[in-house]
Amino acid sequence: MALEFTDANFQTEVLDSDKLTVIDFWAEWCGPCRAISPIIEELSKDYEGKVNIGKVNVDHNPQVSIDYGITSIPAILFIKGGKVVDKQVGAVPKAVLDKKIQANI
């Protein structure tokens, strides 16, 4: 199951992690976000123990969203070693996200 990242745990769960972390910035009212949600869940199972995969609800966690300049959702950030190594804006097929994960593990 995808992790839940928040303003409170982002530093420890994402920035301090030694693993690649994939973060889906989403909101309940966003149709494309709901479309990509099952893909995020599948990826979290596929990469369990290897990659941290989770979600940030932009309505409940405005600080992280502001810090990373999230203006369109869904926005998926790939963070490793505390730095953004890749980004995907908009709903895309699983294969696109899978390729980005493979390139950054």
QUIKADA-V43576 format. One record per residue. N is the residue number from 1. PHI is phi in whole degrees, -180 to 180 (* if undefined). PSI is psi in whole degrees, 0 to 359 (NA if undefined). D_CENTER is the distance of its C-alpha to the mean C-alpha in whole Angstrom. Layout:
BEGIN
[[N | PHI | PSI | D_CENTER] [N | PHI | PSI | D_CENTER]]
END
This chain:
BEGIN
[[1 | * | 140 | 13] [2 | -63 | 142 | 9] [3 | -76 | 161 | 9] [4 | -110 | 116 | 10] [5 | -98 | 142 | 9] [6 | -134 | 171 | 12] [7 | -55 | 323 | 14] [8 | -74 | 324 | 16] [9 | -107 | 2 | 14] [10 | -60 | 318 | 11] [11 | -60 | 308 | 14] [12 | -75 | 319 | 15] [13 | -79 | 329 | 12] [14 | -111 | 298 | 10] [15 | -68 | 327 | 13] [16 | -88 | 356 | 15] [17 | -76 | 145 | 14] [18 | -90 | 357 | 16] [19 | -98 | 159 | 13] [20 | -62 | 136 | 10] [21 | -123 | 130 | 7] [22 | -109 | 123 | 4] [23 | -120 | 123 | 1] [24 | -97 | 112 | 3] [25 | -86 | 123 | 6] [26 | -147 | 174 | 9] [27 | -149 | 152 | 13] [28 | -61 | 328 | 15] [29 | -83 | 359 | 18] [30 | -94 | 112 | 15] [31 | -59 | 308 | 17] [32 | -60 | 330 | 14] [33 | -65 | 317 | 11] [34 | -66 | 327 | 14] [35 | -68 | 325 | 14] [36 | -88 | 345 | 11] [37 | -54 | 315 | 10] [38 | -63 | 329 | 13] [39 | -67 | 318 | 11] [40 | -61 | 318 | 8] [41 | -63 | 316 | 11] [42 | -61 | 314 | 13] [43 | -63 | 323 | 11] [44 | -64 | 327 | 10] [45 | -75 | 317 | 14] [46 | -59 | 323 | 15] [47 | -111 | 20 | 13] [48 | -55 | 129 | 14] [49 | 86 | 344 | 16] [50 | -108 | 322 | 15] [51 | -135 | 137 | 11] [52 | -84 | 124 | 9] [53 | -127 | 127 | 6] [54 | -157 | 186 | 5] [55 | -132 | 151 | 5] [56 | -124 | 120 | 7] [57 | -79 | 112 | 10] [58 | -65 | 333 | 12] [59 | -71 | 328 | 15] [60 | -96 | 345 | 15] [61 | -133 | 68 | 13] [62 | -67 | 331 | 15] [63 | -66 | 313 | 15] [64 | -62 | 318 | 12] [65 | -62 | 318 | 11] [66 | -66 | 315 | 15] [67 | -56 | 326 | 14] [68 | -104 | 11 | 12] [69 | 63 | 35 | 14] [70 | -76 | 113 | 12] [71 | -118 | 342 | 15] [72 | -130 | 140 | 13] [73 | -128 | 154 | 11] [74 | -69 | 141 | 9] [75 | -126 | 130 | 7] [76 | -117 | 120 | 5] [77 | -104 | 144 | 5] [78 | -114 | 113 | 7] [79 | -118 | 131 | 9] [80 | -141 | 134 | 12] [81 | 61 | 31 | 15] [82 | 80 | 2 | 14] [83 | -121 | 146 | 13] [84 | -74 | 120 | 11] [85 | -104 | 346 | 12] [86 | -165 | 165 | 11] [87 | -152 | 145 | 9] [88 | -137 | 124 | 9] [89 | -111 | 131 | 11] [90 | 98 | 159 | 12] [91 | -73 | 134 | 12] [92 | -138 | 162 | 13] [93 | -65 | 158 | 15] [94 | -54 | 320 | 13] [95 | -58 | 325 | 15] [96 | -66 | 314 | 14] [97 | -69 | 320 | 10] [98 | -59 | 317 | 13] [99 | -63 | 319 | 15] [100 | -67 | 322 | 12] [101 | -65 | 312 | 11] [102 | -58 | 323 | 15] [103 | -72 | 343 | 16] [104 | -120 | 2 | 14] [105 | -63 | NA | 14]]
END
